[in-house]
Amino acid sequence: MEVTVRLFAMLRERAGAREVTLSLPDGARVSDALAELGSIAEGLPLVMAVNRVYADEDQVLDAGDELALIPPVSGGEAAAVQHVRITGDPLSLDSLVARVRDPRAGALVTFSGVTREVEKLEYEAYMEMAEEKMAAIVAEAVERHGLCAAAAEHRVGDVPLSEPSVAVAVSAPHRGEAFAGAREIIDRLKAEAPIWKKEIEGGEERWVEGTRP
């Protein structure tokens, strides 16, 4: 399949063209397109957009898509990378760390909340609303603490003992902002996102009491 990549400013100068066409295999992701571009996209904290909608590197591309690579804009710093996801798959803190690495950052803070004391937890979420709320929380923390990047993921379904159910990673120029941003994100996720958990131990089940958002 073919995908059009639009280039701006220093990217356009590196490539010698305003856009290039890539031939990619079916199911290719934004990350595959970046790899295909090689040195053209290296060394810049880019923001990506697919068909004029901001996207992360995991987004799958379709034939005929337009991928825009947006370098830092004049008059301001690079846009902060923000990523949220609710998934039934095991969470990877390493994956989140890779998302928030940034050349402007001198500090990177992570948090992983794991199942403890019981055999497993079962999580249920109002998926669409929960992801919107997570995105708003992350965006507000980025703005309030001047973060370079922030990412948060929450798991649904069964989460066995000692496995993570929620993970947060943030990067910032200094450790104070990074710690504060990570703390705000996890505290607000637990208090505001419509996600519920049930404790399961020895065949007994109990919904964990919560608070009104």
HELIX and SHEET records of a PDB file:
HELIX    1   1 ALA A    9  ALA A   15  1                                   7    
HELIX    2   2 VAL A   30  LEU A   37  1                                   8    
HELIX    3   3 GLY A   38  ALA A   41  5                                   4    
HELIX    4   4 LEU A   93  VAL A  100  1                                   8    
HELIX    5   5 MET A  127  HIS A  145  1                                  19    
HELIX    6   6 ARG A  175  GLU A  192  1                                  18    
SHEET    1   A 5 GLU A  19  SER A  23  0                                        
SHEET    2   A 5 GLU A   2  ARG A   6 -1                                        
SHEET    3   A 5 GLU A  66  ILE A  70  1                                        
SHEET    4   A 5 VAL A  47  VAL A  50 -1                                        
SHEET    5   A 5 VAL A  53  ALA A  55 -1                                        
SHEET    1   B 4 VAL A  81  THR A  87  0                                        
SHEET    2   B 4 ALA A 149  ARG A 155  1                                        
SHEET    3   B 4 PRO A 164  ALA A 172 -1                                        
SHEET    4   B 4 ALA A 107  VAL A 114 -1                                        
SHEET    1   C 4 GLY A 157  PRO A 160  0                                        
SHEET    2   C 4 LYS A 120  ALA A 125 -1                                        
SHEET    3   C 4 ILE A 195  GLU A 201 -1                                        
SHEET    4   C 4 GLU A 204  TRP A 207 -1                                        
END                                                                             
